[in-house]
Amino acid sequence: MTLRQAITNAAAELAANPQLSEHAHRDAELLLLHTLQISRVTLIAYPDRDLSAAQHALYQSAINRRLQLEPIQYITGEQEFYDLSLHVTPAVLIPRPETEHLVEAVLHLLPANKPLNLIDIGTGSGAIAIALAVHLPLAEITAFDLSSGALAIAERNARQHNVVGRIRFLQSDLLAAVESSGESFDAIVSNPPYIPESDRPTLHPQVRDHEPASALFAGETGLDIYRRLIPEARSALKPNGLLALEIGHGQQASLTQLLAGWTDITFINDLQQIPRVALARRPNPVDSKP
């Protein structure tokens, strides 16, 4: 069987599933490139090259996993985020393009030429912490996650991008690991779980059934983590320190209420004009005096 025939057959298998049909050919091609470890240029140049029996068996195994609605990123073990290639497994949430808006907002507000002490809460694959470390070369970052498995993936990614020496990885429930340390921080950044439990049945099965639920859901309204995180962040930030949060659809009004007493509260829309990032600063006690 040639490469062209293999893709055609696999795409037909995937297209037979309505939940996979939209990107059937793309997925079939990506999985073949991954299986053979070749570039798309090679595929285009040699579409009639034959697959060996062993290669075809590996490819069919990958297609079978996709037919079970396993995210393609878990099958290939890779996801691009902010021009960085990250290793991902089912232990971590797959980084989304929407989260790049959060990174972009933070980089716009923080100086790249000054030492900074930052926190990334719920680091998962390390996407946010690593992107910030790459673009803020004087920053020291503490990356928290409840999952030891996620922290192992994040540390591997940080090592791959040569920033592991500036990121401290700690297992922690939100800011618990530094509550009694006396440390204060210039910025706290987080893409926390924010999907309401009531939305669980409506999620695409490849998200609901394969990505870690602890990184997706946050109580009946999706606000449980914000209710804990925002007060903890206020205690840990320096005066005028930055809090930057990814938020879910329809949560702007609730976040505005939860951030009452903060200053410079701003919301940034994603490309679909949905409020996606909440920004606020801890008040400076001097400025708060009458």
BANUKOL-968611 format. One record per residue (C-alpha): residue in one letter; y, z, x. Coordinates in nm, 4 decimals. Each point is the difference from the previous one (the first is absolute). Layout:
BEGIN
type;Y;Z;X
a;Y;Z;X
...
This chain:
BEGIN
type;Y;Z;X
m;0.0000;0.0000;0.0000
t;0.3453;-0.0905;0.1306
l;0.3055;0.2237;0.0006
r;0.1561;-0.2123;-0.2733
q;-0.3111;0.0239;-0.2186
a;-0.0279;0.3749;0.0548
i;0.3583;0.0568;-0.1147
t;-0.0431;-0.2267;-0.3017
n;-0.3171;0.1806;-0.1104
a;0.1446;0.3459;0.0574
a;0.3228;-0.0855;-0.1806
a;-0.2034;-0.1144;-0.3009
e;-0.1876;0.3316;-0.0020
l;0.3228;0.1978;0.0138
a;0.1753;-0.2162;-0.2585
a;-0.2757;0.0748;-0.2504
n;0.1369;0.3561;-0.0176
p;0.3261;-0.0002;-0.2010
q;0.1303;0.2908;0.2079
l;-0.0425;-0.2010;0.3203
s;0.0648;-0.3543;-0.1135
e;0.3728;-0.0167;0.0830
h;-0.0554;0.0362;0.3740
a;-0.3598;-0.1181;0.0242
h;0.0550;-0.2747;0.2571
r;0.2363;0.2112;0.2089
d;-0.2468;0.2879;0.0098
a;-0.2921;-0.2286;0.0807
e;0.1929;-0.1483;0.2907
l;0.1242;0.3341;0.1340
l;-0.3479;0.1474;-0.0064
l;-0.1437;-0.2981;0.1859
l;0.2683;0.0261;0.2671
h;-0.0774;0.3710;0.0317
t;-0.3771;-0.0528;0.0108
l;0.0195;-0.2659;0.2708
q;0.2996;0.1575;0.1785
i;0.1778;-0.3345;0.0144
s;0.3552;-0.1082;-0.0775
r;0.1073;-0.2112;-0.2940
v;0.0988;-0.2691;0.2498
t;-0.3618;-0.0171;0.1156
l;-0.1211;-0.0195;-0.3586
i;0.2354;-0.2879;-0.0756
a;-0.1014;-0.1820;0.3190
y;-0.3767;0.0406;-0.0465
p;-0.0761;0.0311;-0.3743
d;-0.3356;-0.1740;0.0413
r;-0.1314;0.2348;0.2629
d;-0.3298;0.1554;-0.1060
l;-0.0581;0.3680;-0.0672
s;-0.3086;0.1547;0.1516
a;-0.2375;0.1848;-0.2306
a;0.1201;0.3320;0.1396
q;0.3636;-0.0918;-0.0523
h;-0.0654;-0.1109;-0.3551
a;-0.1806;0.3267;-0.0769
l;0.2971;0.2010;0.1332
y;0.2404;-0.2106;-0.2017
q;-0.2009;0.0389;-0.3186
s;-0.0050;0.3758;0.0544
a;0.3802;0.0009;0.0161
i;0.0224;-0.2144;-0.3144
n;-0.2381;0.2353;-0.1805
r;0.2248;0.2929;0.0844
r;0.2988;-0.1886;-0.1392
l;-0.1978;-0.0768;-0.3153
q;-0.0273;0.3771;-0.0452
l;0.3838;0.0013;-0.0020
e;0.0230;0.1698;0.3364
p;0.3499;-0.0676;0.1384
i;-0.0026;-0.2752;0.2571
q;0.1887;0.2257;0.2428
y;-0.2924;0.2430;0.0084
i;-0.2432;-0.2846;0.0639
t;0.2043;-0.1402;0.2889
g;0.1231;0.3430;0.1120
e;0.3548;-0.1297;0.0416
q;0.3356;-0.0001;-0.1743
e;0.3402;-0.1202;0.1150
f;0.2942;0.2362;-0.0505
y;0.3520;-0.0487;0.1340
d;-0.1299;-0.2584;0.2500
l;-0.2656;0.2418;0.1222
s;-0.3737;-0.0537;-0.0279
l;-0.1636;0.3212;-0.1232
h;-0.3628;0.1030;-0.0221
v;-0.0912;0.1184;-0.3512
t;-0.3128;0.1478;-0.1560
p;-0.0771;0.1554;-0.3404
a;0.1275;0.3271;0.1496
v;0.3587;-0.1233;-0.0324
l;0.2231;-0.1679;-0.2531
i;0.0626;-0.3659;0.0780
p;0.3662;-0.0339;0.1096
r;0.2060;-0.2039;-0.2476
p;0.3003;-0.2274;0.0499
e;0.1973;0.2311;-0.2315
t;-0.0207;0.2754;0.2596
e;0.1770;-0.2240;0.2489
h;0.3148;0.0579;-0.2096
l;-0.0329;0.3711;0.0808
v;-0.0269;-0.0663;0.3734
e;0.2907;-0.2449;-0.0122
a;0.2216;0.2538;-0.1775
v;-0.0767;0.2735;0.2517
l;0.0609;-0.2269;0.2974
h;0.3336;-0.1011;-0.1516
l;0.1114;0.3633;-0.0228
l;-0.1333;0.1486;0.3247
p;0.1421;-0.0773;0.3463
a;-0.2417;-0.1705;0.2398
n;0.1856;0.1265;0.3083
k;-0.0274;0.3754;-0.0620
p;-0.2882;0.2486;0.0199
l;-0.1344;0.0766;-0.3467
n;-0.2573;0.2369;-0.1424
l;-0.1710;-0.1596;-0.3010
i;-0.2838;0.0728;-0.2425
d;-0.2267;-0.2414;-0.1856
i;-0.1816;0.1771;-0.2831
g;-0.3285;-0.1496;-0.1189
t;-0.0216;-0.2343;0.2960
g;-0.3278;-0.1693;-0.0999
s;-0.0459;-0.2930;0.2386
g;0.3101;0.1100;0.1891
a;0.1922;-0.3045;-0.1218
i;0.3366;0.1702;-0.0544
a;-0.0145;0.2277;0.3042
i;-0.1027;-0.2815;0.2330
a;0.2596;-0.2455;-0.1317
l;0.2709;0.2628;0.0460
a;-0.1228;0.0897;0.3482
v;0.0007;-0.3653;0.1069
h;0.3579;-0.0533;-0.1191
l;0.1417;0.3432;0.0908
p;-0.1019;0.0312;0.3648
l;0.1554;0.3458;0.0496
a;-0.1540;0.1533;-0.3132
e;-0.2731;0.2632;-0.0012
i;-0.2033;-0.0138;-0.3212
t;-0.2351;0.2465;-0.1663
a;-0.2483;-0.1710;-0.2319
f;-0.1728;0.2146;-0.2633
d;-0.3012;-0.0711;-0.2183
l;-0.2523;0.2131;-0.1856
s;-0.2798;-0.2352;0.1040
s;-0.1489;0.0328;0.3477
g;-0.1489;-0.3465;-0.0460
a;0.3424;-0.1483;-0.0662
l;0.1470;0.1753;0.3040
a;-0.2703;-0.1513;0.2214
i;0.0889;-0.3486;-0.1250
a;0.3728;0.0658;0.0457
e;-0.0482;0.1230;0.3554
r;-0.2084;-0.3077;0.0832
n;0.2784;-0.2232;-0.1325
a;0.2655;0.1901;0.1918
r;-0.1981;-0.0421;0.3190
q;-0.0348;-0.3723;-0.0667
h;0.3777;-0.0351;-0.0260
n;0.0739;0.2240;0.3011
v;0.1856;0.2719;-0.1900
v;-0.2695;0.2677;-0.0137
g;0.1902;0.2070;0.2567
r;0.2936;0.0427;-0.2392
i;-0.1915;0.0765;-0.3188
r;-0.1547;0.3392;-0.0673
f;-0.2809;-0.0216;-0.2565
l;-0.0654;0.3144;-0.2031
q;-0.2242;0.0785;-0.2948
s;0.2264;0.1605;-0.2572
d;0.0655;0.0399;-0.3708
l;0.3516;-0.1469;-0.0100
l;0.2148;0.2095;0.2381
a;-0.2269;0.3055;0.0189
a;-0.0756;-0.0516;0.3700
v;0.3658;0.0453;0.1016
e;0.1249;0.2431;-0.2661
s;-0.0059;0.2987;0.2347
s;0.0741;-0.1866;0.3238
g;0.3776;0.0127;-0.0240
e;0.0200;-0.3724;0.0750
s;0.2637;-0.2078;-0.1731
f;-0.0003;-0.3759;-0.0392
d;0.2467;-0.2868;-0.0131
a;-0.1956;-0.1883;-0.2660
i;-0.3055;0.0384;-0.2211
v;-0.1618;-0.3188;-0.1245
s;-0.2863;-0.0342;-0.2444
n;-0.1915;-0.2424;-0.2158
p;-0.1779;0.2669;-0.2038
p;-0.2440;-0.0424;-0.2876
y;0.2078;-0.0805;-0.3091
i;-0.2217;-0.1761;-0.2549
p;-0.0432;0.1952;-0.3262
e;-0.3580;0.0909;-0.0883
s;0.0586;-0.1673;-0.3354
d;0.0321;-0.3334;0.1841
r;-0.3415;0.0297;0.1655
p;-0.1858;-0.2128;-0.2605
t;0.2529;-0.2832;0.0298
l;-0.0154;-0.0363;0.3795
h;-0.1797;-0.2985;0.1477
p;-0.3565;0.1079;0.0849
q;0.0414;-0.0960;0.3650
v;0.2707;0.2662;0.0237
r;-0.1398;0.2596;-0.2387
d;-0.3594;-0.0141;0.1210
h;0.0452;-0.0535;0.3728
e;0.3225;0.1524;0.1329
p;0.0216;0.3800;0.0453
a;0.0973;0.1642;-0.3287
s;0.1762;0.2803;0.1861
a;0.2479;-0.2568;0.1336
l;0.0612;-0.1555;-0.3412
f;0.0192;0.2567;-0.2786
a;0.2380;0.2936;-0.0461
g;-0.0600;0.1706;-0.3317
e;0.0681;-0.1121;-0.3541
t;0.3527;-0.1260;0.0711
g;-0.0428;-0.1007;0.3643
l;0.2626;0.2550;0.1065
d;-0.2175;0.2874;0.1212
i;0.0458;-0.0691;0.3715
y;0.3752;-0.0600;-0.0302
r;0.0422;0.3369;-0.1751
r;-0.1519;0.1752;0.3019
l;0.1239;-0.2274;0.2753
i;0.3709;-0.0115;-0.0809
p;0.0580;0.3797;0.0247
e;-0.2164;0.0224;0.3129
a;0.1926;-0.2851;0.1600
r;0.3321;0.1670;-0.0726
s;-0.1140;0.3049;0.1931
a;-0.1276;-0.2030;0.2976
l;0.2874;-0.2466;0.0410
k;0.3069;0.0533;0.2132
p;0.3312;0.0058;-0.1890
n;0.0746;-0.3571;-0.1040
g;-0.3607;-0.0893;0.0811
l;-0.1466;-0.3019;-0.1761
l;-0.2746;0.0051;-0.2626
a;-0.1492;-0.3435;-0.0707
l;-0.2683;-0.0458;-0.2664
e;-0.1861;-0.2905;-0.1507
i;-0.0045;0.0332;-0.3794
g;-0.1858;-0.1597;-0.2872
h;0.1058;-0.2135;-0.2929
g;0.2185;0.1879;-0.2482
q;0.0435;0.3121;0.2175
q;0.3657;-0.0350;0.0988
a;0.1333;0.2304;-0.2714
s;-0.2556;0.2702;0.0770
l;0.0688;-0.0194;0.3732
t;0.3731;0.0271;-0.0662
q;-0.0648;0.3279;-0.1803
l;-0.2347;0.1286;0.2708
l;0.2627;-0.0788;0.2653
a;0.2748;0.1939;-0.1769
g;0.2028;0.1844;0.2618
w;-0.0638;-0.2606;0.2708
t;0.2737;-0.2366;0.1157
d;0.0258;-0.3771;0.0494
i;-0.2785;-0.0696;-0.2502
t;-0.0751;-0.3722;0.0038
f;-0.2715;-0.2243;-0.1395
i;-0.1059;-0.3337;0.1491
n;-0.1722;-0.2710;-0.2017
d;-0.2966;-0.2024;0.1140
l;-0.0131;-0.3802;-0.0252
q;-0.0850;0.0271;-0.3708
q;0.3132;0.2114;-0.0534
i;-0.2058;0.3131;-0.0657
p;0.1421;0.3217;0.1531
r;-0.2444;0.0602;0.2848
v;0.1727;0.2276;0.2526
a;0.1838;0.3272;-0.0581
l;0.2373;0.1227;0.2707
a;0.1818;0.3320;0.0156
r;0.1495;0.2350;0.2549
r;-0.0249;0.3743;0.0282
p;0.3454;0.1455;-0.0660
n;0.1902;0.1342;0.2963
p;0.0675;0.3702;-0.0692
v;0.3494;-0.0371;0.1482
d;0.0806;-0.2789;-0.2436
s;-0.1381;0.2034;-0.2914
k;0.2416;0.2905;0.0443
p;0.2816;0.0200;-0.2579
